[in-house]
Each structure stands twice: as structure tokens, then as C-alpha cells.
């Protein structure tokens, strides 16, 4: 996968192939090149977004584990997600390794994090208050959220609420709760 980078020292635009974003140097001036927010954000998603643009389904138990482990520090709002993407040189790598430590082997940690963050967004908007018991989401919430069709947010886009059909999501949670 090719990535377009703009050198901040000499303003040259160049392309890199399959290289760690931390090791990129401008071929013209040799300065370390800093990828833009969109490039960093896209690099976090490699393999986590399917061909149809939807975030990969995950195991509900991985979502529960990540939520339990980092409830207070999970980035749920746009600004927090953007700050996480901007810190990609260290922050997301550290977060990914910490999240991976509580997930099942082979879990798609980015997809797990994203789906948990979307639950946080729904919770902030009061959409899930009826689906909590003692302050915790019910199993039905996790079952549905683990595979419900969700599009990835774009790094520079503004959203009014989560980027998926919250009405249908809540209907499915209701049906799962009734079982």
C-alpha cells in the first residue's frame, strides 16, 4: 500500500511503500517526514475495515475486556479520537498493545476499540441508558454492537451522532434483550 507524504521541511510530496510511519525520511532533504492526520488515521485501520467500508465484526467478550480495562481512558469523542491518531508515533501503538493484552488471540484490536468507542458515543447521547444494569451495559448491547454494521469515521469529518443507524441498532438490542 502506497502512502503519500508531504515533507514539512522542504514541502516536497513523495510516496512511500509499506514502511513504518516512524522511519520515513524525505528523499530530497533527508528530514524526518511527518505524515498527516489522515495518513496516520488510515494506518491504524489496515485490515480492520472490510471491502464494503464497514468495520470488522469482533468477539463481544473482547469488547467487554477492553471496556473493563480502560473505561476511564477510552477515547470516545471526536477530539479524543483525533488526539489518538495524532499521537500515532507512540500513543496508539501503546494502546494497541495494552488492548491486545486483554483480548483473545488474533483479535482485531482496532475494530474492538472502535466498537467500544461507538458504545461510549451512544452512551454519551443517552441512547443506551435503558440497556444498563448497575451502570454496566447488558450482554445484549455487546452481542449486537460486536457485529452491527458500522462505518469507520473519517479523521477530518464532523458527525452528528454515531456513523450508523442508531434506531436499528436499538431495535436489535431490544430483540436480543427479549431472548
C-alpha positions in Angstrom: 0.0 0.0 0.0 1.4 3.4 -1.0 1.2 6.4 1.3 1.6 10.0 0.1 3.7 12.1 2.5 4.4 15.9 2.4 7.8 16.9 3.8 7.4 19.6 6.4 11.0 20.8 5.8 11.2 21.3 2.0 7.5 20.8 1.1 8.3 18.0 -1.4 5.5 15.4 -1.8 6.6 11.8 -2.1 5.3 8.3 -1.9 6.4 5.5 0.4 5.6 1.8 0.2 4.9 -0.5 3.2 7.2 1.4 5.7 6.8 2.2 9.3 5.5 5.8 9.6 8.1 6.5 12.3 11.0 5.9 9.9 10.1 8.0 6.9 12.7 10.5 5.7 12.3 12.9 2.8 14.3 11.6 -0.3 15.1 15.2 -1.2 16.3 16.8 2.0 16.6 13.8 4.4 14.5 15.4 7.1 12.1 13.2 9.0 8.7 13.4 7.4 5.6 13.6 9.5 2.6 12.1 7.9 -0.7 14.0 8.0 -3.6 13.1 10.3 -5.4 11.3 7.5 -2.4 9.1 6.8 -1.9 8.2 10.4 -5.6 7.5 10.9 -5.7 5.3 7.8 -2.6 3.4 9.0 -4.4 2.5 12.2 -7.2 0.8 10.2 -5.2 -1.5 7.9 -7.2 -4.8 7.9 -10.0 -3.5 10.2 -12.3 -2.2 7.5 -13.9 -4.6 5.1 -14.2 -4.0 1.3 -17.7 -2.7 1.8 -16.4 0.1 4.1 -17.7 -1.5 7.3 -15.7 -2.1 10.5 -14.9 -5.8 11.0 -17.1 -7.7 13.5 -15.4 -8.7 16.8 -16.0 -11.0 19.7 -18.3 -9.4 22.3 -16.0 -10.8 25.1 -13.1 -8.7 23.7 -15.3 -5.6 23.8 -16.1 -6.3 27.5 -12.5 -6.9 28.3 -11.3 -3.6 26.7 -14.2 -1.7 28.3 -13.4 -3.1 31.8 -9.6 -2.5 31.3 -9.8 1.1 30.2 -13.2 2.5 30.9 -11.9 5.8 32.2 -9.4 6.4 29.5 -11.2 5.3 26.3 -11.3 7.9 23.6 -15.0 8.2 22.7 -15.4 11.8 21.4 -14.1 13.1 18.0 -11.4 15.2 19.7 -10.1 12.2 21.7 -10.0 10.0 18.6 -8.2 12.8 16.7 -5.6 13.2 19.5 -5.1 9.4 19.5 -4.4 9.5 15.8 -2.0 12.4 16.0 0.0 10.6 18.7 0.4 7.6 16.4 4.1 7.5 16.9 3.6 6.2 20.4 0.1 6.5 21.8 -1.9 4.1 19.5 1.0 1.6 19.5 0.9 1.6 23.3 -2.9 1.5 23.4 -3.0 -1.3 20.8 -0.5 -3.4 22.8 -2.4 -2.8 26.1 -5.8 -3.6 24.5 -4.2 -6.7 22.8 -3.2 -7.9 26.2 -6.8 -8.3 27.3 -8.3 -9.5 24.0 -8.4 -13.1 22.7 -5.5 -14.2 20.5 -5.9 -12.8 16.9 -8.5 -10.2 17.9 -8.7 -7.2 15.6 -7.9 -4.7 18.3 -8.6 -1.6 16.2 -12.1 -2.9 15.4 -12.7 -3.8 19.1 -11.6 -0.3 20.3 -13.7 1.4 17.7 -16.9 -0.6 18.6 -16.3 0.1 22.3 -15.8 3.8 21.4 -19.1 3.8 19.5 -20.8 2.4 22.6 -19.3 5.3 24.5 -20.7 7.7 22.0 -24.2 6.2 22.1 -24.0 6.2 25.9 -23.0 9.9 26.0 -26.1 10.6 23.9 -28.3 8.7 26.4 -29.2 6.1 23.8 -28.2 3.1 26.0 -29.5 4.1 29.4 -32.3 1.5 29.2 -29.8 -1.2 28.5 -27.6 -0.9 31.5 -27.7 -2.8 34.7 -25.8 -1.4 37.7 -24.1 1.1 35.4 -22.9 -1.7 33.0 -24.1 -2.5 29.5 -26.2 -5.6 29.2 -24.9 -8.6 27.3 -27.4 -7.8 24.6 -25.7 -4.5 23.9 -22.3 -6.2 23.4 -23.8 -9.0 21.3 -25.4 -6.5 18.9 -22.5 -4.0 18.9 -20.0 -6.7 18.1 -21.4 -7.3 14.6 -23.7 -4.4 13.9 -22.9 -2.7 10.6 -20.7 0.4 11.5 -18.8 2.6 9.1 -15.4 3.9 10.1 -15.4 7.6 10.9 -13.0 9.7 8.8 -10.3 11.6 10.6 -11.3 15.1 9.4 -15.1 14.7 9.2 -17.8 16.2 11.5 -20.6 13.8 12.7 -23.8 14.4 14.4 -24.0 11.2 16.4 -22.6 7.8 15.6 -21.9 6.9 11.9 -24.5 4.1 11.9 -28.3 3.6 12.1 -28.8 4.0 15.8 -32.6 3.3 15.6 -31.9 -0.1 14.0 -29.1 -0.7 16.5 -31.5 -0.1 19.4 -34.2 -2.3 17.8 -31.7 -5.2 17.6 -30.6 -4.6 21.2 -34.3 -4.8 22.2 -34.8 -8.0 20.3 -31.6 -9.5 21.8 -32.7 -8.4 25.3 -36.0 -10.2 24.9 -34.4 -13.6 24.2 
